């Protein structure tokens, strides 16, 4: 006989499968609004090595590669343990990484004091509240102090700028026939 025995079930391509595919697609397109609080730095590198300069003049920039938004703190003069308490918002996607870069404000060019990264997917799962270890640069892994942060997911922006309703309505319409 030619009866099917075992093996994988036939591929489902009904409305259920379409809805599942749609859900996955929308999840991939979802954006999240994160509130990022850059609280303080601790044990920052002293870039101003000149005598009597009194330490670095640090400020921190939070940004996501390829996105225009940035959060920039004020400059705290002569302080290797600066407190910024700067809060801002970044719109991100799950695959993004937030980069925190600390610079020493300088007359000529600002020096890099340290960098740290935070994966967005970790923040979506559970808010981040604590210290990130800084390294001197992405090439140089030497420890460069810590950065105290609080990152909270405050909003979820569905994909496609509000066209979702139409997409979902269309999907539901297709199902209307199944119900009859």
N, C-alpha and C positions, 0 to 999 in steps of 0.2 A: 504494500500500500504506500501511498505517497503522503500519508498524514504527517504533519509536523510533529517531531518529538523533540522536546527540549529546545535548546537554542534560544537566542534572544527574541523577545516579542517583536512583532512588526513595528516599525517606526511609527510613532503617533504623529499625525500632522493635522489633527483636528483643532477646533477652537481652543481647547485647553493648552495645547502645545504653543499655539500662537500667543495666547495670553501670557504664558510663561516666558516666552522669548521677549515679549514686549516689556514685561516687568524687569527682566535682566537688563534690557537696553536702557530703560529709564533709570535704573539704579546706577548704571555706569555713567549716566549723564548728570546725575544729581550734584548740585553744588552745596557747600556748607558755609555758613557764616560763623567764623570763629572770633571770639573776643580774646584778644591777646593782651595780657597785662605783663609788661616788662618791669619787674619789681626792683631788682638790684643786681649788682655784680660783686663778686668777692675774690680777693686775691688776684686782681688783674695784673698783667705784666706791666712793668714800668718802662714805657717807651721813651720818656724824656730822661735820658741818662745824664744830661748835663747837670753839673753841680747846682744845688739850691733850686732846682726846678720844681721840687716838691711833688713828683709823681705825675701820672698821666692825666689827661683831660678827656675822660671817656664819654662816648655816647654809643647807643646801640641802634641798629637798623634791623627790623624784621621784614622779610619779604619772601615771596614765592617765585621761583625762577619762571620767567616767561609771563608774569602777570604784573600789571602796572602798580597795583597798590603796595604801599610801604608804610611801616610805622617807624617813625624816627623819634628817639627820645631827645631831651635837651642835653647839653654838654655839662658835665659836672667837673669843675676845675680842680686840679691837683688832688685827685682822689682815686686810690686803687680799690676802694670798696664803695663804689657809688650807689646811691639809692635814686632810682628814676621815678618809679610809680607812674609809668606812662601806659595808658590803655588805648587800644585801637582795634579796628576790625579788619579781618582779611577774608575774602571770599575764595574758597579753595575747592578742589576736587579730591576724591579719596586717594588718588595716586600721587598727589602733590607732596612736597616736602617744604617745610618752612625753614628758612635759613636765618639764623641770628648772627649778625656780625658786629663786633665791637671795635670801634675805631678810637684812636687818640687824636683829638682835634689839634691840628698843628698849623703853624703859620704857612708853610709851603704846602706839603701834601699830608693828608691824614694818614697816620700809621695804622696798620692792622694790629689789633691787640689780641683778638681771639675770635673763633667761629664755633658755632654749634648748629646741629640740625635736629629737627623734630618731624617725624613722619605723621602726616595728617591722619592716616588710618588708625594710628594709636590714639589720637585725640578724640576721634569720633566714637571709638569704643568706650573710652573712659577719659574724662577731663584730665588734663595734666596740671599738676600742682606740685612744684618742687624745683630741684636744682638740675640744670644741664651742665655737664662738664664741657668746658671750652678747650679747644686745642689751638695752637698758634696759627695754623692755617690748614687748608685741606690737604696740603702736601706734608706739612710738618705736624706730626701727631703729638708733639710735646704738650703737656698739660699747661693750661693758661688760665687757671682759676675756674670759677663757676658762675652761672647765670641763674638767678631765681626768677621763675616764671609761673604764670597761671594762665592756662589756655582752656577756654570753655566753648563748647558748641552752643551757639545761641539761636541758630536758625537753620532750617533746611530749605534750600531753594530747589524746587522740582525742575527737571530738565526742560529745556526748550521754551523758556520765557513765556509760560502761561498758555502755550499751545497744547499742553498736556490734556486739558479738559477735552479738547476735540479728539485727541488720539484715543483717550480712554472711552469717550462716548462712542467712537467708531467701533472700538473693540467690544463694547457692551452691545451695540447694535447687531454685530455679527452673531452674538450669543442669543439675541432675541429669538432667532429662528429655532435654536436648540430647545428653547423652553416650550414652544407651542406643541 
